[in-house]
Amino acid sequence: MAASAHGELNADNIILLADSYKVSHYKQYPPGTSHLYAYFESRGGKYPNCVFFGLQYVLKRWLVGPVLTEAMIVEAADVYKLHFGQTIFNEDGWRYILETYKGHIPLRIKAVPEGSIIPVKNVMFSVESTDPKVPWLVTYFEVLI
């Protein structure tokens, strides 16, 4: 990762793993949005089937256990302030997750078994928000997952 004004960025900071445009998405959902659901599929291509694999690694590496810390929130706030030139980062939302869930991420992820051969245009996994105060997490982690 690139260096910030404070030195090297924490490569384990999950907040910094999203595309930067995702940082402002929480402001773009209609007022009262309390639940989001998204799914991943192979839209098709050269082959009629797809082998589903790799999700277990991503989940175990990035989303199992307490994966969010105060230091990560502070770092992300600093990085995104420099990046955008203004305060867009949802610091309050991330602090809510840290305080309420002790660093665990409140998402429900369902998937077909690893190694499954799935016809294209079928759902391979879904991601759902489990806390109405942070539905934006679903699309925030879209790139990571």
Summary of the structure (lengths in Angstrom):
residues: 145
radius of gyration: 16.5
end to end distance: 18.6
largest distance: 48.6
contacts: 400
relative contact order: 0.27
helix: 35%
strand: 19%
